[in-house]
């Protein structure tokens, strides 16, 4: 959940949100902010009892605190594999550790932070760009209510950042103003090259924004078959 959205909810209703996480492959809760301990907004908290979590690099080696890599989980809660899919199963593990597909890091207190999905990461001029970081900024824009960021192939830059946003009722934000707002908070390579204002964002039945539909819409616009 974007931190700004969490802040607005808590200001309106007076109840704290305790974020947690866990993929289906891990049965399914792996971590949560403690009910009776320190809560860190933007964090998915600490591993639950009986679960180990760590950050791995692409070679399958564990990383130190505050280094971004893939979040992996080990414990009795972890699946044995995908039914009759041995290749997919092998690719989903580093030894006993199941790979979640999430990019994140662990801080010095042992709290885990999710940066983005590996498949959603954008590479601009050889530099990693994490859509969630841009979305956190967009949610702070006073005229926006929703935002989703995806990458688009580009012949010169490899990929460019494209922001799909929904304006608040009665607002009519201008693309150039949104980009200028982003420049105040982001590096130049992170600033969206395109900003598309939409009436709504595509979602599944649980309300999760479907970025694949946004990518598909971009492909249709560019004439990709």
Residue pairs with C-beta under 8 A, 6 or more apart in sequence:
1 17
1 19
2 135
2 136
2 139
3 41
3 42
3 136
3 139
4 136
4 139
4 140
5 139
6 17
6 19
6 41
7 41
9 15
9 17
10 16
10 17
16 39
18 32
18 33
18 34
18 35
18 39
18 45
19 32
19 33
19 41
19 42
19 43
19 44
19 45
20 29
20 30
20 31
20 32
20 33
20 44
20 45
21 29
21 30
21 31
21 32
21 44
21 45
21 102
21 112
21 114
22 28
22 29
22 30
22 31
23 30
23 73
23 98
23 100
23 101
23 102
25 78
25 79
25 92
25 98
25 100
26 51
26 73
26 75
26 77
26 78
26 79
26 98
26 100
27 77
27 78
27 79
29 48
30 47
30 48
30 51
30 53
30 73
30 77
31 44
31 45
31 46
31 47
31 48
31 51
31 53
31 112
32 44
32 45
32 46
32 48
33 39
33 40
33 43
33 44
33 45
33 46
33 111
34 45
34 46
37 46
38 109
39 45
40 107
40 109
40 111
42 113
43 107
43 111
43 112
43 113
44 104
44 111
44 112
44 113
44 114
45 111
45 112
46 110
46 111
46 112
47 53
47 110
47 112
50 75
50 76
50 77
51 73
51 74
51 75
51 77
52 73
52 74
52 75
53 71
53 72
53 73
53 74
53 106
53 112
54 62
54 63
54 71
54 72
54 74
54 97
54 106
55 62
55 63
55 67
55 68
55 69
55 70
55 71
55 72
55 104
55 105
55 106
56 62
56 63
56 69
56 70
56 72
56 94
56 97
56 99
57 63
57 69
57 70
58 69
58 70
60 94
60 95
63 69
63 105
65 105
65 106
65 107
65 108
66 105
66 106
66 107
66 108
67 105
68 103
68 104
68 105
68 115
69 103
69 104
69 105
70 99
70 100
70 101
70 102
70 103
70 104
70 118
71 100
71 102
71 103
71 104
71 112
71 114
72 94
72 97
72 98
72 99
72 100
73 97
73 98
73 100
74 96
74 97
74 98
78 96
78 98
79 98
81 89
81 92
82 88
82 89
82 92
91 99
92 98
92 99
93 99
101 117
101 118
101 119
102 114
102 115
102 116
102 117
102 118
103 114
103 115
103 116
103 117
103 118
103 121
103 130
104 112
104 113
104 114
104 115
105 112
105 113
105 115
106 112
106 113
107 113
114 132
115 130
115 132
115 133
116 130
116 131
116 132
116 133
120 131
120 150
120 151
120 211
121 128
121 129
121 130
121 131
121 151
122 128
122 129
122 130
122 131
122 149
122 150
122 151
122 159
122 160
122 161
123 129
123 151
123 158
123 159
124 151
124 157
124 158
124 159
124 160
124 161
124 189
124 190
125 157
125 158
125 189
126 158
127 189
129 151
129 159
129 161
129 189
129 190
131 148
131 149
131 150
131 151
131 161
132 149
133 186
133 190
134 147
134 149
134 161
134 163
134 182
134 186
134 190
134 192
135 147
135 148
135 149
137 181
137 182
137 185
137 186
138 144
138 147
138 149
138 163
138 165
138 178
138 182
139 146
139 147
140 185
141 147
141 165
141 173
141 178
141 181
143 167
143 168
143 171
143 172
143 173
144 165
144 166
144 167
144 168
144 171
144 173
144 178
145 166
145 167
145 168
146 165
146 166
146 200
146 201
146 209
147 163
147 164
147 165
147 166
148 163
148 164
148 165
148 201
148 209
148 211
148 214
149 161
149 162
149 163
149 164
149 192
150 162
150 164
150 211
150 214
150 215
150 218
151 159
151 160
151 161
151 162
152 159
152 160
152 161
152 162
152 193
152 194
152 215
152 218
152 222
153 159
154 160
154 193
160 193
160 194
161 190
161 191
161 192
161 193
161 194
162 192
162 193
162 194
162 195
162 196
162 214
162 218
163 178
163 182
163 192
163 194
163 195
163 196
164 196
164 198
164 201
164 214
165 173
165 178
165 195
165 196
165 197
165 198
166 197
166 198
166 199
166 200
166 201
167 173
167 197
173 197
175 194
175 195
175 197
178 192
178 195
179 191
179 192
179 195
182 190
182 191
182 192
183 191
201 209
201 210
201 214
202 209
202 210
202 213
202 214
203 209
203 210
204 210
